Amino acid sequence: MAGPISKNARREGAQTLTSRWGGTIKMKSVFEKGKMKHVAYCEKTGNTARKAKDLM
């Protein structure tokens, strides 16, 4: 499981996480409706989630 690392720190690449499908989890920032949102996505399958923990 992921330790106490913020979504912003994961976005910078401080830690590499793997999803349950075997791909690496990357974070990206999306600007929508006037707000910044951080979204986790699996590079292998393309699945997205609000938190990286949801893809593990």
N, CA, C and O atoms as a Maestro MAE file, in Angstrom:
{
 s_m_m2io_version
 :::
 2.0.0
}

f_m_ct {
 s_m_title
 :::
 protein
 m_atom[224] {
  # First column is atom index #
  i_m_mmod_type
  r_m_x_coord
  r_m_y_coord
  r_m_z_coord
  i_m_residue_number
  s_m_chain_name
  s_m_pdb_residue_name
  s_m_pdb_atom_name
  i_m_atomic_number
  :::
  1 25 0.837 -1.194 0.000 1 A "MET " " N  " 7
  2 3 0.000 0.000 0.000 1 A "MET " " CA " 6
  3 2 0.874 1.247 0.000 1 A "MET " " C  " 6
  4 15 2.036 1.211 0.406 1 A "MET " " O  " 8
  5 25 0.309 2.324 -0.452 2 A "ALA " " N  " 7
  6 3 1.032 3.588 -0.489 2 A "ALA " " CA " 6
  7 2 1.076 4.195 0.902 2 A "ALA " " C  " 6
  8 15 0.112 4.126 1.663 2 A "ALA " " O  " 8
  9 25 2.200 4.780 1.208 3 A "GLY " " N  " 7
  10 3 2.364 5.425 2.503 3 A "GLY " " CA " 6
  11 2 1.750 6.813 2.488 3 A "GLY " " C  " 6
  12 15 1.011 7.157 1.566 3 A "GLY " " O  " 8
  13 25 2.047 7.603 3.491 4 A "PRO " " N  " 7
  14 3 1.472 8.957 3.564 4 A "PRO " " CA " 6
  15 2 2.175 9.928 2.620 4 A "PRO " " C  " 6
  16 15 2.936 10.792 3.057 4 A "PRO " " O  " 8
  17 25 1.913 9.779 1.328 5 A "ILE " " N  " 7
  18 3 2.496 10.650 0.317 5 A "ILE " " CA " 6
  19 2 1.351 11.356 -0.390 5 A "ILE " " C  " 6
  20 15 0.391 10.718 -0.823 5 A "ILE " " O  " 8
  21 25 1.454 12.661 -0.505 6 A "SER " " N  " 7
  22 3 0.372 13.445 -1.097 6 A "SER " " CA " 6
  23 2 0.234 13.164 -2.589 6 A "SER " " C  " 6
  24 15 1.133 12.610 -3.221 6 A "SER " " O  " 8
  25 25 -0.915 13.559 -3.135 7 A "LYS " " N  " 7
  26 3 -1.150 13.393 -4.567 7 A "LYS " " CA " 6
  27 2 -0.161 14.227 -5.372 7 A "LYS " " C  " 6
  28 15 0.261 13.819 -6.453 7 A "LYS " " O  " 8
  29 25 0.207 15.390 -4.850 8 A "ASN " " N  " 7
  30 3 1.157 16.242 -5.558 8 A "ASN " " CA " 6
  31 2 2.530 15.586 -5.630 8 A "ASN " " C  " 6
  32 15 3.200 15.673 -6.660 8 A "ASN " " O  " 8
  33 25 2.958 14.934 -4.554 9 A "ALA " " N  " 7
  34 3 4.264 14.270 -4.544 9 A "ALA " " CA " 6
  35 2 4.277 13.102 -5.523 9 A "ALA " " C  " 6
  36 15 5.295 12.852 -6.168 9 A "ALA " " O  " 8
  37 25 3.170 12.388 -5.643 10 A "ARG " " N  " 7
  38 3 3.101 11.281 -6.595 10 A "ARG " " CA " 6
  39 2 3.141 11.799 -8.018 10 A "ARG " " C  " 6
  40 15 3.686 11.141 -8.905 10 A "ARG " " O  " 8
  41 25 2.576 12.960 -8.241 11 A "ARG " " N  " 7
  42 3 2.556 13.541 -9.574 11 A "ARG " " CA " 6
  43 2 3.965 13.904 -10.025 11 A "ARG " " C  " 6
  44 15 4.272 13.815 -11.213 11 A "ARG " " O  " 8
  45 25 4.816 14.307 -9.103 12 A "GLU " " N  " 7
  46 3 6.189 14.680 -9.439 12 A "GLU " " CA " 6
  47 2 7.051 13.466 -9.734 12 A "GLU " " C  " 6
  48 15 8.131 13.621 -10.305 12 A "GLU " " O  " 8
  49 25 6.623 12.269 -9.371 13 A "GLY " " N  " 7
  50 3 7.389 11.059 -9.672 13 A "GLY " " CA " 6
  51 2 8.304 10.632 -8.550 13 A "GLY " " C  " 6
  52 15 9.308 9.962 -8.790 13 A "GLY " " O  " 8
  53 25 7.970 11.013 -7.311 14 A "ALA " " N  " 7
  54 3 8.808 10.650 -6.175 14 A "ALA " " CA " 6
  55 2 8.717 9.149 -5.883 14 A "ALA " " C  " 6
  56 15 9.640 8.568 -5.313 14 A "ALA " " O  " 8
  57 25 7.616 8.532 -6.272 15 A "GLN " " N  " 7
  58 3 7.422 7.109 -5.989 15 A "GLN " " CA " 6
  59 2 6.723 6.463 -7.178 15 A "GLN " " C  " 6
  60 15 5.768 7.028 -7.711 15 A "GLN " " O  " 8
  61 25 7.182 5.293 -7.601 16 A "THR " " N  " 7
  62 3 6.507 4.579 -8.681 16 A "THR " " CA " 6
  63 2 5.565 3.561 -8.076 16 A "THR " " C  " 6
  64 15 5.966 2.765 -7.227 16 A "THR " " O  " 8
  65 25 4.336 3.583 -8.501 17 A "LEU " " N  " 7
  66 3 3.316 2.671 -8.000 17 A "LEU " " CA " 6
  67 2 2.857 1.784 -9.144 17 A "LEU " " C  " 6
  68 15 2.870 2.196 -10.304 17 A "LEU " " O  " 8
  69 25 2.451 0.563 -8.812 18 A "THR " " N  " 7
  70 3 1.935 -0.345 -9.831 18 A "THR " " CA " 6
  71 2 0.468 -0.638 -9.558 18 A "THR " " C  " 6
  72 15 0.057 -0.777 -8.406 18 A "THR " " O  " 8
  73 25 -0.309 -0.729 -10.614 19 A "SER " " N  " 7
  74 3 -1.734 -0.994 -10.476 19 A "SER " " CA " 6
  75 2 -1.980 -2.497 -10.364 19 A "SER " " C  " 6
  76 15 -1.060 -3.302 -10.506 19 A "SER " " O  " 8
  77 25 -3.212 -2.852 -10.112 20 A "ARG " " N  " 7
  78 3 -3.557 -4.279 -9.995 20 A "ARG " " CA " 6
  79 2 -3.494 -4.990 -11.338 20 A "ARG " " C  " 6
  80 15 -3.496 -6.220 -11.389 20 A "ARG " " O  " 8
  81 25 -3.437 -4.221 -12.437 21 A "TRP " " N  " 7
  82 3 -3.330 -4.812 -13.772 21 A "TRP " " CA " 6
  83 2 -1.886 -4.909 -14.244 21 A "TRP " " C  " 6
  84 15 -1.626 -5.408 -15.340 21 A "TRP " " O  " 8
  85 25 -0.949 -4.441 -13.435 22 A "GLY " " N  " 7
  86 3 0.458 -4.573 -13.778 22 A "GLY " " CA " 6
  87 2 1.091 -3.353 -14.409 22 A "GLY " " C  " 6
  88 15 2.303 -3.344 -14.628 22 A "GLY " " O  " 8
  89 25 0.329 -2.337 -14.704 23 A "GLY " " N  " 7
  90 3 0.882 -1.114 -15.286 23 A "GLY " " CA " 6
  91 2 1.310 -0.139 -14.211 23 A "GLY " " C  " 6
  92 15 0.931 -0.290 -13.050 23 A "GLY " " O  " 8
  93 25 2.087 0.848 -14.578 24 A "THR " " N  " 7
  94 3 2.493 1.857 -13.608 24 A "THR " " CA " 6
  95 2 1.405 2.919 -13.491 24 A "THR " " C  " 6
  96 15 0.728 3.253 -14.463 24 A "THR " " O  " 8
  97 25 1.256 3.436 -12.279 25 A "ILE " " N  " 7
  98 3 0.259 4.465 -12.007 25 A "ILE " " CA " 6
  99 2 0.935 5.819 -12.107 25 A "ILE " " C  " 6
  100 15 1.950 6.067 -11.457 25 A "ILE " " O  " 8
  101 25 0.371 6.684 -12.919 26 A "LYS " " N  " 7
  102 3 0.869 8.043 -13.075 26 A "LYS " " CA " 6
  103 2 -0.209 9.005 -12.624 26 A "LYS " " C  " 6
  104 15 -1.400 8.701 -12.688 26 A "LYS " " O  " 8
  105 25 0.224 10.173 -12.165 27 A "MET " " N  " 7
  106 3 -0.708 11.219 -11.781 27 A "MET " " CA " 6
  107 2 -0.639 12.331 -12.830 27 A "MET " " C  " 6
  108 15 0.432 12.650 -13.346 27 A "MET " " O  " 8
  109 25 -1.782 12.902 -13.129 28 A "LYS " " N  " 7
  110 3 -1.795 14.063 -14.010 28 A "LYS " " CA " 6
  111 2 -2.781 15.080 -13.454 28 A "LYS " " C  " 6
  112 15 -3.741 14.720 -12.774 28 A "LYS " " O  " 8
  113 25 -2.539 16.340 -13.744 29 A "SER " " N  " 7
  114 3 -3.411 17.414 -13.291 29 A "SER " " CA " 6
  115 2 -4.317 17.830 -14.441 29 A "SER " " C  " 6
  116 15 -3.866 18.005 -15.573 29 A "SER " " O  " 8
  117 25 -5.588 17.984 -14.136 30 A "VAL " " N  " 7
  118 3 -6.573 18.368 -15.134 30 A "VAL " " CA " 6
  119 2 -7.260 19.636 -14.637 30 A "VAL " " C  " 6
  120 15 -7.687 19.704 -13.485 30 A "VAL " " O  " 8
  121 25 -7.364 20.630 -15.500 31 A "PHE " " N  " 7
  122 3 -8.037 21.879 -15.152 31 A "PHE " " CA " 6
  123 2 -9.422 21.853 -15.764 31 A "PHE " " C  " 6
  124 15 -9.578 21.966 -16.980 31 A "PHE " " O  " 8
  125 25 -10.436 21.702 -14.907 32 A "GLU " " N  " 7
  126 3 -11.802 21.713 -15.422 32 A "GLU " " CA " 6
  127 2 -12.725 22.439 -14.463 32 A "GLU " " C  " 6
  128 15 -12.587 22.318 -13.246 32 A "GLU " " O  " 8
  129 25 -13.655 23.183 -15.006 33 A "LYS " " N  " 7
  130 3 -14.619 23.993 -14.252 33 A "LYS " " CA " 6
  131 2 -13.919 24.976 -13.324 33 A "LYS " " C  " 6
  132 15 -14.397 25.246 -12.222 33 A "LYS " " O  " 8
  133 25 -12.793 25.509 -13.768 34 A "GLY " " N  " 7
  134 3 -12.096 26.511 -12.982 34 A "GLY " " CA " 6
  135 2 -11.287 25.980 -11.824 34 A "GLY " " C  " 6
  136 15 -10.814 26.762 -10.999 34 A "GLY " " O  " 8
  137 25 -11.114 24.670 -11.737 35 A "LYS " " N  " 7
  138 3 -10.366 24.071 -10.628 35 A "LYS " " CA " 6
  139 2 -9.343 23.076 -11.139 35 A "LYS " " C  " 6
  140 15 -9.535 22.449 -12.181 35 A "LYS " " O  " 8
  141 25 -8.249 22.937 -10.395 36 A "MET " " N  " 7
  142 3 -7.249 21.921 -10.704 36 A "MET " " CA " 6
  143 2 -7.654 20.622 -10.028 36 A "MET " " C  " 6
  144 15 -7.958 20.599 -8.835 36 A "MET " " O  " 8
  145 25 -7.657 19.558 -10.787 37 A "LYS " " N  " 7
  146 3 -7.945 18.226 -10.238 37 A "LYS " " CA " 6
  147 2 -6.771 17.322 -10.544 37 A "LYS " " C  " 6
  148 15 -6.210 17.377 -11.639 37 A "LYS " " O  " 8
  149 25 -6.398 16.497 -9.594 38 A "HIS " " N  " 7
  150 3 -5.346 15.512 -9.803 38 A "HIS " " CA " 6
  151 2 -6.015 14.166 -10.049 38 A "HIS " " C  " 6
  152 15 -6.882 13.746 -9.282 38 A "HIS " " O  " 8
  153 25 -5.616 13.502 -11.106 39 A "VAL " " N  " 7
  154 3 -6.224 12.238 -11.503 39 A "VAL " " CA " 6
  155 2 -5.127 11.200 -11.649 39 A "VAL " " C  " 6
  156 15 -4.080 11.467 -12.239 39 A "VAL " " O  " 8
  157 25 -5.373 10.012 -11.106 40 A "ALA " " N  " 7
  158 3 -4.438 8.896 -11.264 40 A "ALA " " CA " 6
  159 2 -4.909 8.057 -12.442 40 A "ALA " " C  " 6
  160 15 -6.107 7.852 -12.634 40 A "ALA " " O  " 8
  161 25 -3.948 7.573 -13.231 41 A "TYR " " N  " 7
  162 3 -4.320 6.695 -14.340 41 A "TYR " " CA " 6
  163 2 -3.281 5.598 -14.517 41 A "TYR " " C  " 6
  164 15 -2.095 5.784 -14.247 41 A "TYR " " O  " 8
  165 25 -3.759 4.456 -14.975 42 A "CYS " " N  " 7
  166 3 -2.901 3.308 -15.242 42 A "CYS " " CA " 6
  167 2 -2.417 3.411 -16.686 42 A "CYS " " C  " 6
  168 15 -3.223 3.561 -17.605 42 A "CYS " " O  " 8
  169 25 -1.100 3.331 -16.884 43 A "GLU " " N  " 7
  170 3 -0.557 3.452 -18.233 43 A "GLU " " CA " 6
  171 2 -0.897 2.247 -19.103 43 A "GLU " " C  " 6
  172 15 -1.012 2.378 -20.321 43 A "GLU " " O  " 8
  173 25 -1.058 1.085 -18.495 44 A "LYS " " N  " 7
  174 3 -1.297 -0.133 -19.268 44 A "LYS " " CA " 6
  175 2 -2.741 -0.205 -19.776 44 A "LYS " " C  " 6
  176 15 -2.972 -0.474 -20.955 44 A "LYS " " O  " 8
  177 25 -3.714 0.037 -18.887 45 A "THR " " N  " 7
  178 3 -5.119 -0.129 -19.257 45 A "THR " " CA " 6
  179 2 -5.839 1.180 -19.539 45 A "THR " " C  " 6
  180 15 -6.860 1.187 -20.226 45 A "THR " " O  " 8
  181 25 -5.319 2.291 -19.017 46 A "GLY " " N  " 7
  182 3 -5.986 3.570 -19.218 46 A "GLY " " CA " 6
  183 2 -7.070 3.869 -18.204 46 A "GLY " " C  " 6
  184 15 -7.770 4.874 -18.332 46 A "GLY " " O  " 8
  185 25 -7.226 3.016 -17.193 47 A "ASN " " N  " 7
  186 3 -8.230 3.271 -16.163 47 A "ASN " " CA " 6
  187 2 -7.837 4.491 -15.348 47 A "ASN " " C  " 6
  188 15 -6.654 4.717 -15.095 47 A "ASN " " O  " 8
  189 25 -8.827 5.281 -14.935 48 A "THR " " N  " 7
  190 3 -8.557 6.477 -14.146 48 A "THR " " CA " 6
  191 2 -9.299 6.410 -12.828 48 A "THR " " C  " 6
  192 15 -10.321 5.734 -12.706 48 A "THR " " O  " 8
  193 25 -8.771 7.124 -11.836 49 A "ALA " " N  " 7
  194 3 -9.395 7.217 -10.526 49 A "ALA " " CA " 6
  195 2 -8.954 8.509 -9.873 49 A "ALA " " C  " 6
  196 15 -7.980 9.128 -10.300 49 A "ALA " " O  " 8
  197 25 -9.669 8.916 -8.836 50 A "ARG " " N  " 7
  198 3 -9.312 10.139 -8.148 50 A "ARG " " CA " 6
  199 2 -8.031 9.963 -7.333 50 A "ARG " " C  " 6
  200 15 -7.211 10.877 -7.243 50 A "ARG " " O  " 8
  201 25 -7.870 8.787 -6.745 51 A "LYS " " N  " 7
  202 3 -6.677 8.501 -5.939 51 A "LYS " " CA " 6
  203 2 -5.942 7.313 -6.534 51 A "LYS " " C  " 6
  204 15 -6.554 6.420 -7.120 51 A "LYS " " O  " 8
  205 25 -4.641 7.310 -6.382 52 A "ALA " " N  " 7
  206 3 -3.840 6.191 -6.877 52 A "ALA " " CA " 6
  207 2 -4.159 4.918 -6.119 52 A "ALA " " C  " 6
  208 15 -4.052 3.825 -6.675 52 A "ALA " " O  " 8
  209 25 -4.542 5.038 -4.880 53 A "LYS " " N  " 7
  210 3 -4.870 3.883 -4.037 53 A "LYS " " CA " 6
  211 2 -6.065 3.097 -4.604 53 A "LYS " " C  " 6
  212 15 -6.170 1.889 -4.393 53 A "LYS " " O  " 8
  213 25 -6.958 3.787 -5.320 54 A "ASP " " N  " 7
  214 3 -8.123 3.115 -5.902 54 A "ASP " " CA " 6
  215 2 -7.759 2.183 -7.043 54 A "ASP " " C  " 6
  216 15 -8.534 1.287 -7.377 54 A "ASP " " O  " 8
  217 25 -6.586 2.379 -7.651 55 A "LEU " " N  " 7
  218 3 -6.161 1.532 -8.760 55 A "LEU " " CA " 6
  219 2 -5.286 0.373 -8.307 55 A "LEU " " C  " 6
  220 15 -4.935 -0.482 -9.120 55 A "LEU " " O  " 8
  221 25 -4.929 0.327 -7.037 56 A "MET " " N  " 7
  222 3 -4.032 -0.716 -6.536 56 A "MET " " CA " 6
  223 2 -4.788 -1.959 -6.123 56 A "MET " " C  " 6
  224 15 -4.180 -2.933 -5.679 56 A "MET " " O  " 8
  :::
 }
 m_bond[223] {
  # First column is bond index #
  i_m_from
  i_m_to
  i_m_order
  :::
  1 1 2 1
  2 2 3 1
  3 3 4 2
  4 3 5 1
  5 5 6 1
  6 6 7 1
  7 7 8 2
  8 7 9 1
  9 9 10 1
  10 10 11 1
  11 11 12 2
  12 11 13 1
  13 13 14 1
  14 14 15 1
  15 15 16 2
  16 15 17 1
  17 17 18 1
  18 18 19 1
  19 19 20 2
  20 19 21 1
  21 21 22 1
  22 22 23 1
  23 23 24 2
  24 23 25 1
  25 25 26 1
  26 26 27 1
  27 27 28 2
  28 27 29 1
  29 29 30 1
  30 30 31 1
  31 31 32 2
  32 31 33 1
  33 33 34 1
  34 34 35 1
  35 35 36 2
  36 35 37 1
  37 37 38 1
  38 38 39 1
  39 39 40 2
  40 39 41 1
  41 41 42 1
  42 42 43 1
  43 43 44 2
  44 43 45 1
  45 45 46 1
  46 46 47 1
  47 47 48 2
  48 47 49 1
  49 49 50 1
  50 50 51 1
  51 51 52 2
  52 51 53 1
  53 53 54 1
  54 54 55 1
  55 55 56 2
  56 55 57 1
  57 57 58 1
  58 58 59 1
  59 59 60 2
  60 59 61 1
  61 61 62 1
  62 62 63 1
  63 63 64 2
  64 63 65 1
  65 65 66 1
  66 66 67 1
  67 67 68 2
  68 67 69 1
  69 69 70 1
  70 70 71 1
  71 71 72 2
  72 71 73 1
  73 73 74 1
  74 74 75 1
  75 75 76 2
  76 75 77 1
  77 77 78 1
  78 78 79 1
  79 79 80 2
  80 79 81 1
  81 81 82 1
  82 82 83 1
  83 83 84 2
  84 83 85 1
  85 85 86 1
  86 86 87 1
  87 87 88 2
  88 87 89 1
  89 89 90 1
  90 90 91 1
  91 91 92 2
  92 91 93 1
  93 93 94 1
  94 94 95 1
  95 95 96 2
  96 95 97 1
  97 97 98 1
  98 98 99 1
  99 99 100 2
  100 99 101 1
  101 101 102 1
  102 102 103 1
  103 103 104 2
  104 103 105 1
  105 105 106 1
  106 106 107 1
  107 107 108 2
  108 107 109 1
  109 109 110 1
  110 110 111 1
  111 111 112 2
  112 111 113 1
  113 113 114 1
  114 114 115 1
  115 115 116 2
  116 115 117 1
  117 117 118 1
  118 118 119 1
  119 119 120 2
  120 119 121 1
  121 121 122 1
  122 122 123 1
  123 123 124 2
  124 123 125 1
  125 125 126 1
  126 126 127 1
  127 127 128 2
  128 127 129 1
  129 129 130 1
  130 130 131 1
  131 131 132 2
  132 131 133 1
  133 133 134 1
  134 134 135 1
  135 135 136 2
  136 135 137 1
  137 137 138 1
  138 138 139 1
  139 139 140 2
  140 139 141 1
  141 141 142 1
  142 142 143 1
  143 143 144 2
  144 143 145 1
  145 145 146 1
  146 146 147 1
  147 147 148 2
  148 147 149 1
  149 149 150 1
  150 150 151 1
  151 151 152 2
  152 151 153 1
  153 153 154 1
  154 154 155 1
  155 155 156 2
  156 155 157 1
  157 157 158 1
  158 158 159 1
  159 159 160 2
  160 159 161 1
  161 161 162 1
  162 162 163 1
  163 163 164 2
  164 163 165 1
  165 165 166 1
  166 166 167 1
  167 167 168 2
  168 167 169 1
  169 169 170 1
  170 170 171 1
  171 171 172 2
  172 171 173 1
  173 173 174 1
  174 174 175 1
  175 175 176 2
  176 175 177 1
  177 177 178 1
  178 178 179 1
  179 179 180 2
  180 179 181 1
  181 181 182 1
  182 182 183 1
  183 183 184 2
  184 183 185 1
  185 185 186 1
  186 186 187 1
  187 187 188 2
  188 187 189 1
  189 189 190 1
  190 190 191 1
  191 191 192 2
  192 191 193 1
  193 193 194 1
  194 194 195 1
  195 195 196 2
  196 195 197 1
  197 197 198 1
  198 198 199 1
  199 199 200 2
  200 199 201 1
  201 201 202 1
  202 202 203 1
  203 203 204 2
  204 203 205 1
  205 205 206 1
  206 206 207 1
  207 207 208 2
  208 207 209 1
  209 209 210 1
  210 210 211 1
  211 211 212 2
  212 211 213 1
  213 213 214 1
  214 214 215 1
  215 215 216 2
  216 215 217 1
  217 217 218 1
  218 218 219 1
  219 219 220 2
  220 219 221 1
  221 221 222 1
  222 222 223 1
  223 223 224 2
  :::
 }
}
